[in-house]
């Protein structure tokens, strides 16, 4: 190729900082590859279409190739071509005809434009991935952009640093939350700018939320098979750039829109954490495209089958598994995390398929390299860390298995609470989930907040659909309704989907209140799915990963009055949690007295836990400051059944109770309830009583 390399010179530079680093006079480039034979730096014009220089990195130090280009400035576009053996049987898939994304690129310009050139092998050959392909992929690849990460005005804003015991998580999606919001200018909808707009920030703050968890915002491409069906990768769990924001969410401020968004939430006292995907990449299995890691050093970046290095270990279910046992791959993840904390000011992370990160060659190990590195890092050990504690590999279910300092998504909480309010007889397990799942987390000094409690999340039914559908309805995904979970523990109460039946709708609204009240009265860290506070529906679709459409977007207008009533109730129950520390336990050793009662008013005996699900929880904390409004003694009644039950208020000899909340009618409160008398506990109802 005839390039203009003569207009640039390249010097040895430094190996010490990976990626493209501007020092004021030029740019240093450094990239890891243990098995490459040589690496070329390719520079492009401002359009990203024309390669204007190809410079061979002149030095190789500690398995890092590096070079320095004097005079090059931020804004320069680049990529790499990596030379080495094309030997899939031994785990090597080098092909210098494929332009590659720098794993440390801070910004990517353009999209992956799917083309046969992305594949390093002969697509038509019978043993296709064994046959080398020489087609140039550069015209169809995004380009890396050199950035100067300094210069953003953070307004000297301090991080909110919300204590874990006070955290209330709101899981949402940048585009899904903003696309239909009438309070956001149209040009900002679907962008970081829109997510950081006052209409977004003020609304989330008004709910009482302390922490926004954003679904993946690292750069990711749309899958070719989805584009072929007219669909898109909406969720974003298919990362290509671990340092680069997803440019699809850029607004008028571009890259800086992300930082401004974070700053605006911090100014409002709200933390921001990112849902991150370090367990696999967008390159798929051995028949997938060569976009970055596969062409830089396939054998180092991915776990391959021990006796067949041509094939990947697929503990993620996505085709490949990132090899966190390799020190340079682990460094990549750690450097990425630190970058988002230090330069982008995020407050923590939720790790998709987090069990993968703790996998060593012999299996999951909570003392594995990744966990050790996090624990020893003075930066990352102090931010909020949430693990999704499962993958599909051997021993992949690790709820309760993460190290001290970590919180975990607790699917046992989700499943048990769903079962309980559906009427299944699970009172003993339900009791454990209400109290922070101490059977799982009360060890090694872990705290009740380690359990991230949720009723619904992005993956599965929304809260509204949980009480409106018996079955999933994913036909719009183009997979004949075969995708998504079948075990939803849902119930439609007599009609599948929307109905005009007032009785059915009344039951559904009450059940939504029961779920929300249970969530925010449970010890642990509550997580609310965006829109569940007012009954958002996905029309029964429980796997909206490919639905960049009104199925997944939060709808804000044209909603029935019951939606606003539910939102008011959500604010009420969140305010109650925040005001009353008895519902947000900080420690298992706080002196709290816990008693359980049955419907007859007697203390629940061990043999009675299997006899029925109508129970009452009594919590006492004599140390709480009652003079300033704290409750030190509460009784919470639960009736998951359809009919009313005469609940005998336990005779404790301590006086009357005050009714503070009933999910049967949230407007009712302040009624005095005498001890040692029957209380008519309505069907499908939760009641809170406090001591007068």
C-alpha positions in Angstrom: 0.0 0.0 0.0 1.3 3.5 -0.9 1.1 5.5 2.4 2.7 8.8 3.4 4.8 7.3 6.2 7.7 9.6 5.2 5.8 12.5 6.8 6.1 10.9 10.3 8.9 9.5 12.3 8.7 7.0 15.1 11.0 6.7 18.0 11.4 3.9 20.6 9.2 5.5 23.2 8.2 3.8 26.4 6.6 0.5 27.3 5.4 1.7 30.8 1.9 3.0 29.9 -0.2 1.0 27.6 -2.4 2.7 25.0 -2.0 6.0 23.2 -0.6 8.6 25.6 -0.2 12.3 24.6 2.5 14.1 26.6 2.2 17.6 25.1 4.7 17.0 22.3 3.6 13.8 20.8 2.0 10.4 21.3 3.4 7.3 22.8 1.9 4.0 21.6 2.2 0.7 23.6 0.4 -2.6 23.1 0.8 -6.0 24.7 1.4 -9.1 22.6 3.4 -12.1 23.8 3.3 -14.0 20.5 3.4 -11.3 17.7 6.4 -11.0 15.4 5.9 -7.4 14.6 3.2 -4.7 14.9 2.4 -1.8 12.7 0.7 1.4 13.8 -1.7 2.7 11.1 -2.6 6.4 11.1 -5.7 7.6 9.3 -7.0 11.0 8.1 -9.8 12.8 9.9 -12.5 10.9 8.0 -11.1 7.6 9.1 -11.3 6.3 5.6 -7.8 6.9 4.3 -4.6 5.3 5.8 -2.0 8.1 5.8 0.9 6.3 7.5 2.0 2.8 8.5 4.8 2.8 11.1 6.3 -0.3 12.6 6.6 -0.1 16.4 10.4 -0.2 16.9 10.8 -1.6 20.4 9.7 -4.7 22.3 10.0 -4.7 26.0 8.5 -7.1 28.5 6.1 -8.4 25.8 5.0 -4.9 25.0 5.5 -3.3 21.6 6.0 0.5 21.7 6.9 3.6 19.8 6.6 7.4 20.0 5.4 9.7 17.3 6.6 13.3 17.8 4.2 16.1 16.8 1.1 13.8 16.8 -1.8 15.4 18.7 -5.1 14.4 20.3 -7.7 13.7 17.7 -5.4 11.5 15.6 -7.1 8.3 14.4 -5.3 5.0 14.4 -5.4 1.2 14.5 -3.0 -1.7 14.5 -1.9 -4.5 12.2 -0.3 -7.3 14.0 2.0 -9.8 12.3 2.5 -13.4 13.6 1.6 -17.0 12.9 -1.8 -17.9 11.7 -1.9 -21.3 13.5 -5.4 -21.8 15.0 -4.5 -25.4 16.1 -2.0 -23.8 18.5 -4.2 -20.9 19.5 -2.7 -18.3 17.2 -4.9 -16.2 14.8 -2.7 -13.4 13.6 -3.6 -11.8 10.3 -2.1 -8.4 9.5 -4.7 -7.8 6.9 -7.2 -7.1 9.6 -7.1 -3.7 11.2 -7.4 -4.0 15.0 -8.8 -1.9 17.8 -6.3 -0.9 20.5 -7.6 -2.6 23.7 -6.7 0.7 25.5 -8.4 3.0 23.1 -10.2 5.8 25.0 -12.5 6.6 22.1 -13.7 4.7 19.0 -14.9 6.6 16.0 -17.4 4.9 13.6 -19.2 1.6 13.8 -18.3 -2.0 12.8 -19.7 -2.2 9.3 -20.1 -5.9 8.9 -18.3 -7.4 6.0 -16.6 -10.7 5.1 -13.3 -8.9 5.5 -13.7 -9.0 9.3 -13.1 -12.8 9.2 -9.4 -13.8 9.2 -10.2 -17.1 7.4 -11.7 -18.4 4.2 -15.5 -18.3 4.8 -16.1 -20.8 1.9 -13.7 -23.5 2.9 -14.9 -26.7 4.6 -12.5 -26.2 7.6 -13.0 -22.5 7.3 -11.1 -21.1 10.3 -8.0 -23.0 9.3 -7.6 -21.2 6.0 -6.0 -17.7 5.9 -7.8 -14.7 4.3 -6.0 -11.7 2.9 -8.8 -9.2 2.6 -8.2 -5.8 4.2 -10.8 -5.0 6.9 -9.7 -1.4 7.5 -12.6 0.2 5.5 -15.1 -1.5 7.7 -13.6 -0.9 11.1 -14.0 1.8 13.7 -10.9 3.8 14.3 -9.2 4.6 17.7 -8.9 8.3 18.6 -6.1 9.8 20.6 -7.5 11.7 23.6 -6.1 14.1 26.1 -8.1 13.0 29.2 -7.3 16.2 31.2 -9.1 19.5 31.1 -12.7 18.7 32.1 -14.1 21.0 34.8 -15.5 18.8 37.6 -16.5 22.0 39.5 -14.5 20.6 42.5 -17.5 18.3 43.1 -17.0 15.7 45.8 -18.2 12.2 45.4 -21.4 11.5 47.3 -19.9 8.4 49.1 -23.3 7.0 50.2 -22.8 4.3 52.8 -23.7 0.9 51.6 -26.4 0.5 54.3 -28.2 3.6 52.9 -27.8 2.8 49.2 -30.9 2.4 47.0 -30.1 1.3 43.5 -31.9 2.2 40.3 -31.1 0.0 37.3 -31.6 1.8 34.0 -30.5 2.2 30.4 -29.2 5.5 28.9 -31.4 5.3 25.8 -34.3 3.4 27.2 -34.7 5.9 30.0 -34.5 9.0 27.9 -35.8 8.2 24.5 -39.5 9.0 25.1 -39.1 11.5 28.0 -41.0 14.7 27.0 -39.0 16.7 29.6 -35.8 16.2 27.6 -35.1 18.1 24.4 -35.4 15.8 21.4 -31.8 16.3 20.4 -30.7 15.0 23.8 -32.9 11.9 24.0 -31.1 8.6 23.9 -27.8 10.2 24.9 -25.5 10.7 27.9 -26.5 14.4 27.7 -30.2 13.4 28.1 -29.4 11.0 31.0 -27.7 13.9 32.7 -30.4 16.4 31.9 -32.3 17.9 34.9 -35.5 16.1 33.7 -33.6 12.8 34.4 -31.6 13.8 37.4 -34.4 15.6 39.2 -36.9 12.8 38.6 -34.5 10.1 39.9 -33.7 12.2 43.0 -37.4 12.8 43.6 -37.9 9.0 44.0 -35.3 8.9 46.8 -32.7 7.0 44.8 -29.1 7.2 45.9 -27.3 5.2 43.2 -27.9 4.9 39.4 -26.7 1.7 37.8 -26.3 2.2 34.1 -26.5 -0.8 31.8 -23.4 -1.2 29.6 -21.9 2.0 28.2 -18.6 0.6 27.0 -18.3 0.6 23.3 -20.1 -2.4 21.7 -21.1 -3.2 18.1 -24.4 -4.5 16.9 -24.4 -8.2 16.2 -24.6 -9.0 12.5 -27.3 -11.6 13.0 -29.5 -9.0 14.7 -29.0 -6.4 12.0 -30.0 -9.1 9.4 -33.3 -9.3 11.2 -33.8 -5.6 11.5 -32.9 -5.7 15.2 -30.1 -4.2 17.4 -28.1 -5.0 20.4 -30.0 -2.9 22.9 -28.6 -4.0 26.2 -24.9 -3.8 25.2 -23.5 -6.9 26.8 -20.9 -7.4 23.9 -18.0 -5.2 24.7 -15.3 -4.3 22.2 -13.7 -1.3 23.9 -13.2 -1.4 27.7 -12.0 2.2 28.0 -14.2 3.8 25.3 -17.7 5.1 25.9 -20.4 3.8 23.5 -20.5 6.6 20.9 -24.1 5.6 20.1 -25.0 7.5 23.3 -23.1 10.7 22.3 -25.1 13.9 22.2 -24.0 17.4 21.3 -21.1 17.3 23.8 -19.8 14.0 22.5 -17.3 12.2 24.8 -17.6 15.0 27.5 -21.4 14.3 27.7 -20.6 11.3 29.8 -18.5 13.2 32.3 -21.1 16.0 32.5 -23.7 13.4 33.2 -21.7 12.0 36.1 -21.0 15.4 37.5 -24.7 16.3 37.4 -25.6 13.2 39.4 -22.9 13.9 41.9 -24.1 17.5 42.3 -27.5 16.0 43.2 -26.0 13.6 45.7 -26.5 10.5 43.6 -23.8 8.0 42.8 -23.3 6.4 39.3 -22.1 2.9 38.8 -21.5 1.0 35.5 -22.7 -2.5 34.5 -19.5 -3.8 33.0 -18.7 -6.9 30.8 -15.2 -8.2 31.2 -16.1 -11.8 31.0 -16.2 -12.0 27.1 -15.8 -9.8 24.1 -17.6 -9.1 20.9 -15.3 -11.4 18.9 -17.4 -14.6 19.5 -16.1 -18.1 19.1 -13.4 -19.5 16.7 -15.7 -18.6 13.7 -16.2 -15.0 15.0 -14.7 -11.8 13.5 -11.2 -10.5 14.2 -11.7 -7.0 15.6 -9.1 -6.7 18.3 -7.9 -9.2 20.9 -8.2 -12.2 18.6 -5.7 -10.7 16.2 -3.4 -9.1 18.8 -2.8 -12.3 20.8 -5.6 -14.8 20.8 -3.8 -17.3 22.9 -3.2 -14.8 25.8 -6.5 -13.0 25.8 -8.9 -16.0 25.6 -9.2 -19.3 27.4 -8.8 -22.1 24.9 -9.5 -25.8 25.3 -6.5 -27.4 26.9 -6.1 -30.1 24.3 -7.6 -28.2 21.3 -6.4 -24.6 21.3 -8.3 -24.0 18.1 -11.5 -23.8 20.3 -12.5 -21.6 23.1 -13.7 -22.5 26.6 -17.3 -21.1 26.6 -18.2 -20.5 30.2 -20.1 -17.4 29.3 -22.4 -18.8 26.7 -21.3 -16.1 24.2 -18.6 -18.0 22.4 -15.5 -16.9 24.2 -14.2 -16.4 27.8 -11.6 -13.7 28.7 -8.5 -15.2 30.2 -8.2 -13.3 33.5 -5.5 -15.7 34.7 -3.0 -14.0 32.3 -1.3 -11.1 34.1 -1.5 -8.7 31.2 -5.2 -9.5 30.6 -5.8 -8.9 34.3 -3.9 -5.7 34.0 -6.1 -4.6 31.2 -9.2 -5.1 33.3 -7.7 -3.4 36.4 -6.5 -0.4 34.3 -9.9 -0.1 32.7 -11.6 0.0 36.1 -9.2 2.5 37.5 -9.6 4.7 34.4 -13.4 4.9 34.8 -13.0 5.7 38.5 -10.2 8.2 38.2 -10.9 9.9 34.9 -14.6 9.4 34.5 -15.5 9.7 38.2 -17.8 6.7 38.4 -18.5 5.3 41.9 -18.4 1.6 41.3 -19.3 -1.3 39.1 -21.7 -4.2 38.6 -19.9 -7.1 37.0 -21.9 -9.1 34.4 -21.3 -12.9 34.8 -18.9 -11.9 37.6 -18.0 -15.5 38.4 -15.9 -15.6 35.3 -13.6 -13.0 36.7 -12.8 -15.4 39.6 -12.1 -18.3 37.4 -8.6 -19.9 37.5 -7.7 -22.9 35.4 -9.0 -25.2 38.2 -12.3 -23.3 38.6 -13.8 -20.5 40.6 -11.6 -19.2 43.4 -12.6 -16.3 45.6 -8.9 -15.9 46.3 -8.1 -15.8 42.6 -6.0 -13.2 40.9 -8.8 -10.8 40.0 -10.2 -10.7 43.6 -6.8 -10.3 45.1 -5.9 -7.4 42.7 -9.2 -5.6 43.6 -8.6 -6.1 47.4 -5.1 -4.8 47.2 -5.9 -1.8 45.0 -6.2 1.4 47.1 -8.6 2.9 44.4 -10.9 0.0 43.5 -11.2 -1.5 47.0 -13.0 1.7 48.1 -15.7 1.9 45.4 -18.9 -0.1 45.2 -18.5 -3.5 43.8 -21.5 -5.7 42.8 -21.1 -9.2 41.4 -23.5 -11.1 39.3 -22.5 -14.4 40.9 -23.1 -16.9 38.2 -22.1 -18.1 34.8 -22.9 -21.3 32.9 -19.5 -23.0 33.5 -18.8 -25.8 36.0 -19.4 -24.6 39.5 -20.6 -21.3 38.1 -23.4 -20.6 40.6 -21.6 -18.7 43.4 -24.3 -16.7 45.3 -22.6 -16.0 48.7 -19.3 -17.0 47.3 -17.7 -13.6 46.6 -15.1 -12.2 49.0 -15.7 -9.7 51.8 -16.2 -6.2 50.5 -18.4 -7.3 47.6 -22.2 -7.1 47.2 -24.0 -9.6 45.0 -27.2 -9.8 43.0 -29.2 -12.2 45.1 -31.5 -14.2 42.8 -32.6 -16.3 45.8 -34.3 -13.2 47.1 -36.0 -12.5 43.7 -37.3 -16.1 43.4 -38.4 -16.5 46.9 -40.3 -13.2 47.2 -42.0 -13.9 43.8 -43.0 -17.4 45.0 -44.3 -16.1 48.4 -46.6 -13.5 47.0 -47.8 -15.9 44.3 -49.1 -18.0 47.2 -46.4 -20.7 47.2 -45.6 -22.1 50.7 -42.1 -20.8 51.3 -42.3 -18.9 54.6 -39.0 -20.0 56.1 -37.0 -19.0 53.1 -39.0 -15.8 52.8 -38.1 -15.0 56.4 -34.4 -15.4 55.6 -34.6 -13.1 52.6 -36.5 -10.4 54.5 -33.7 -10.3 57.1 -30.8 -9.8 54.6 -30.2 -13.5 53.8 -27.9 -14.1 56.8 -27.9 -17.7 55.9 -25.8 -16.7 52.9 -23.9 -13.6 53.9 -23.4 -13.6 57.7 -19.8 -14.9 57.5 -16.3 -13.4 57.3 -17.4 -10.0 58.5 -19.8 -9.4 55.5 -22.7 -7.1 56.1 -26.4 -7.3 55.4 -25.9 -4.9 52.5 -24.0 -7.6 50.7 -27.4 -8.9 49.4 -28.6 -6.8 46.5 -32.3 -7.5 46.7 -34.5 -7.2 43.6 -37.8 -8.3 42.3 -37.1 -7.4 38.7 -34.1 -6.5 36.6 -33.4 -5.8 32.9 -33.2 -9.6 32.3 -36.7 -10.9 32.8 -40.2 -9.6 33.4 -40.8 -6.1 34.6 -42.8 -5.8 37.8 -46.0 -5.0 35.9 -45.5 -8.0 33.6 -44.7 -10.3 36.6 -48.3 -9.9 37.7 -49.8 -9.7 34.2 -48.5 -12.7 32.3 -48.2 -16.4 33.0 -45.9 -16.9 30.0 -43.2 -14.9 28.2 -44.1 -13.3 24.9 -40.9 -12.7 23.0 -42.2 -13.2 19.5 -40.8 -9.8 18.4 -37.2 -11.1 19.0 -37.5 -13.3 15.9 -36.6 -16.6 17.7 -40.1 -18.1 17.8 -40.5 -17.3 21.5 -37.7 -19.8 22.3 -35.4 -17.2 23.9 -35.6 -15.9 27.5 -36.4 -17.6 30.8 -39.4 -20.0 31.1 -39.2 -20.1 34.9 -40.6 -16.6 35.7 -42.6 -17.4 38.9 -45.3 -15.1 37.5 -49.1 -15.1 37.6 -51.7 -13.2 35.6 -54.6 -13.4 38.0 -57.1 -14.4 35.4 -56.2 -12.7 32.1 -53.0 -12.8 30.0 -51.8 -9.3 29.5 -53.8 -6.1 29.7 -57.5 -6.4 30.6 -60.5 -4.2 31.3 -61.5 -6.5 34.2 -61.5 -4.1 37.3 -61.1 -7.0 39.8 -58.1 -8.4 38.1 -56.5 -5.0 37.7 -57.1 -4.2 41.4 -55.4 -7.4 42.5 -52.4 -6.7 40.2 -52.0 -3.2 41.6 -52.1 -4.5 45.2 -49.5 -7.2 44.3 -47.2 -4.5 42.8 -47.5 -2.6 46.1 -46.7 -5.8 48.0 -43.6 -6.5 46.0 -42.4 -2.9 46.4 -43.1 -2.8 50.1 -41.3 -6.1 50.6 -38.3 -4.9 48.7 -37.8 -1.7 50.6 -38.6 -3.1 54.0 -36.1 -6.0 53.6 -32.6 -5.8 55.0 -30.0 -5.7 52.3 -29.5 -3.3 49.4 -32.7 -2.7 47.4 -32.5 -2.4 43.6 -35.4 -1.0 41.6 -35.7 -1.5 37.8 -36.4 1.8 36.0 -40.1 2.2 35.4 -41.2 -0.4 37.9 -42.1 2.5 40.2 -45.1 3.2 37.9 -45.8 -0.1 36.3 -43.8 -0.1 33.0 -44.6 -3.0 30.7 -42.6 -4.7 28.0 -45.8 -6.5 26.8 -44.7 -9.8 28.2 -41.2 -9.7 26.6 -38.8 -11.0 29.2 -35.7 -10.8 27.0 -35.5 -7.3 25.5 -31.8 -7.5 24.6 -32.5 -6.8 20.9 -35.4 -4.5 21.3 -34.2 -0.9 20.7 -37.9 0.0 20.4 -40.9 1.0 22.5 -40.9 -2.5 23.9 -37.8 -1.5 25.9 -38.0 2.3 26.1 -39.6 3.7 29.2 -43.0 5.2 28.3 -43.8 8.5 30.2 -47.0 9.8 28.6 -50.5 8.5 28.2 -50.4 6.3 31.3 -53.4 5.4 33.5 -54.0 7.0 36.8 -53.0 3.9 38.6 -49.4 4.3 37.3 -49.1 7.7 39.1 -50.6 6.2 42.3 -48.0 3.4 42.2 -45.3 6.0 41.8 -46.6 7.9 44.8 -46.6 4.7 46.8 -43.0 3.9 45.7 -41.8 7.3 46.9 -43.7 6.8 50.2 -42.1 3.4 50.9 -38.6 4.6 49.9 -39.0 7.6 52.2 -40.1 5.2 55.0 -37.0 3.1 54.5 -34.7 6.1 54.5 -36.4 7.5 57.7 -36.4 4.3 59.7 -33.0 2.6 60.2 -34.8 -0.4 61.6 -35.5 -1.4 58.0 -31.9 -0.9 56.8 -29.7 -2.9 59.1 -26.0 -2.1 59.0 -24.6 -5.1 60.9 -25.6 -8.5 62.0 -24.3 -7.6 65.5 -26.4 -4.5 66.1 -28.5 -6.0 69.0 -31.7 -6.2 66.9 -34.3 -8.6 68.5 -36.1 -10.6 65.9 -39.3 -12.6 66.6 -41.7 -14.3 64.3 -45.4 -14.8 65.0 -48.1 -17.0 63.4 -51.7 -15.9 62.6 -52.9 -17.1 66.0 -50.6 -14.6 67.8 -48.2 -17.2 69.1 -44.5 -17.3 68.4 -43.7 -19.3 65.3 -42.3 -22.7 66.3 -39.9 -24.6 64.1 -42.5 -27.2 63.0 -44.9 -24.4 62.0 -42.8 -22.9 59.2 -44.1 -25.5 56.8 -47.8 -25.1 57.8 -48.6 -21.8 56.2 -47.4 -18.5 54.9 -49.3 -15.9 56.9 -46.6 -14.6 59.3 -45.7 -11.5 61.3 -42.2 -10.1 61.8 -41.4 -8.2 65.0 -38.2 -6.1 65.0 -36.9 -4.3 68.1 -33.9 -1.9 68.3 -33.9 -0.2 71.8 -30.8 1.7 70.8 -32.6 3.8 68.1 -33.3 7.5 68.8 -37.1 7.5 69.3 -37.1 11.1 70.4 -36.2 12.1 66.9 -38.8 9.9 65.2 -37.0 6.6 64.8 -39.1 3.5 65.4 -37.6 1.0 67.8 -40.4 -1.6 67.7 -42.4 -2.6 64.6 -44.6 -5.5 63.6 -45.0 -6.4 59.9 -47.9 -8.7 58.9 -47.9 -10.7 55.7 -50.9 -12.4 54.1 -50.1 -13.8 50.6 -53.5 -15.5 50.3 -56.7 -14.3 48.5 -58.9 -14.3 51.6 -58.9 -12.2 54.7 -57.4 -13.7 57.9 -58.2 -12.8 61.5 -54.7 -12.1 62.8 -54.4 -12.2 66.6 -52.1 -9.3 67.6 -49.5 -10.9 69.9 -50.0 -10.1 73.6 -46.6 -8.6 74.6 -47.8 -6.3 77.4 -46.3 -3.2 75.9 -49.3 -1.2 74.8 -51.0 -0.3 71.6 -49.8 -0.3 68.0 -50.3 2.3 65.3 -51.1 1.3 61.8 -48.5 3.0 59.5 -49.2 1.2 56.2 -51.4 -1.3 54.6 -50.9 -2.2 50.9 -54.7 -2.8 50.8 -55.2 1.0 50.9 -52.0 3.1 51.4 -54.1 6.2 52.3 -55.1 4.5 55.6 -52.8 5.1 58.5 -52.8 6.3 62.1 -55.4 3.7 63.4 -54.7 2.4 66.9 -54.6 -1.4 67.2 -54.9 -3.0 70.6 -52.8 -6.0 71.7 -54.3 -9.4 72.3 -57.2 -8.8 69.8 -58.0 -10.0 66.3 -57.0 -7.7 63.4 -58.7 -8.3 60.1 -55.7 -8.8 57.8 -57.0 -8.4 54.3 -56.1 -10.9 51.5 -52.8 -10.3 49.6 -51.8 -7.6 52.0 -48.8 -6.3 53.9 -49.3 -4.2 57.0 -46.8 -2.2 59.1 -47.6 -1.5 62.8 -45.4 0.5 65.1 -45.5 0.9 68.8 -47.6 3.9 70.0 
